Amino acid sequence: MQSENYDACAIAEKDEVSQIVLRDILAIFSQQGIRLVLVDKLALEAISRKNPPGLNLHFLSSQVVTTFATIANLKSPPDLENSLSDLQEVGFRVDILTGPGIILDVRHAHANANIPLHIVAERTGWWLHVVILYDIHGSFLWHGPATGVTTLGFPEDMLQYGSGGREGVLDWFDVRSSKLDDLEIEVPANTSEFLAETANSTFISCNYTRAKEFFDTYNDDTSGEALYFKAKVLQIIRLSKLVLESLEVPFWLSSGTCLGWFRQCDVIPYSKDVDIGVWIKHYHPGIIDAFVAKGFWLHSIFGRVNDSYELSFGYSGVKLDIFFFYEDSRGMWNGGTEFTSGQKYRYDFPKFQLCWTELMGIKVRVPCDTLSYIEANYGDQWFEPIKEWDWNKSPPNARTNGYWPELEWREVIQIFYPEAEDS
């Protein structure tokens, strides 16, 4: 009984210390105009489960690290000098991890100053991690990697954001007030949705140094025709994102659109179409109707859902190709069909995962190991622009894959010719 009382007293004392520490943190950051939101995954999981008695200070004090976030403007990174000084005055050991910000323009490829990315602090064994989320074009939030060992002995293996040198992105999220014992804190309004997003938030920046090298070598096409095409591509990607996300169908940049992002952080102006990939397991029967409802017209349907499926749409004179990808023992692949002969083709890719990136201000996915994906499709000469491209002969990963029986052509080769295309 005495041992149990001692344990209870020790826990109560630890909780009281945690409460004092947390009060100091919230007060100091608030005084400096820095708004903290609890984004600790373990804490949010507890809130999401809503198990009595819910989230409390004892829960946080039992963790090694507790994670908050603050949102900042990339053009004017937060000045943390006063916060740092105030934290040190009340007994915190503090370190600020800095690094280059996200690059969004080829002109700034060689001039990217370090900005604060993460704050770590410790007092009485209670660790705080503040991840700084930077607003990107008002459309999503980016955080940098947490690289470099701090002088404080921070337990880096406990990092929930930025570990392993990874960047990450999140959509903008609403917040709500929540009680932590008698403390008022802010948390994401939809904790379950927020946690699902953080599970797949890895971001890879486009290589603007490579893009600059490409434009220095081959020049940038700034003709009116090229700029018009880029504007249309931007519009199509935005609309495709709206359509597919409404159906909960993830997609990624594929083929020439992916090559344009990887090679020049831009659109290939002479490609004349937009290419995206979708896992066949995410096929939704409402895809066609949803695109048509957004102003697209159906150009063609090739294959079947269980074999070599492909959809093409038209929008304002630009074609959108949706390639559906399959997985088998040989890796990932998508199919193609020659409409005059019924010849089937298979395009093989090494297995890949998806990461987030940014193209023209839009948060989109690409294969994480983009180089392997590009080399499979375009070979090792992908850096050189090639304007003459045969879809079924030029790709090094194209293989013939049998024929569709002629009796099935009406089903597996459907080409539509609307009376008038949008202009």
Buried (B, 14 or more C-beta within 10 A) or exposed (E): EEEEEEEEEEEEEBBEBBBBBBEBBBEBBEEBEBBBBBBBBBBBEBBBEEEEEBBBBBBBBEBEBBBBBBBBEBEEBBEBEEBBEBBEEEEBBBBBBBBEBBBBEBEEBEEEEEBBBBBBBBBEEBBBBBBBBBBBEEBBBBBBBBBEEBEBEBEBEBBBBBBEEBBBBBEEBEBEEBEBBEEEBBBBEBBEEBBEBBEEBBBBBBBBEBBBBBBEEEEBBEEEEBEBBBBBBBBBBBBBBEBBEEBEBBBBBBBBBBBBBBBBBBBBBBBEBBBBBBBBEBBBEEBBEBBEEBEBBBBBBBBEEEBBBBBBBBBBEBBBBBBBBBEEEEBBBBBBBBBEEBBBBBBBBBEBEBBBBBBBEBBBBBBBBBEBBBBBBBBEEBBEBEEEEEEBEEBBBBEEBEEBEEEEBEEBBBEEEEEEEEE
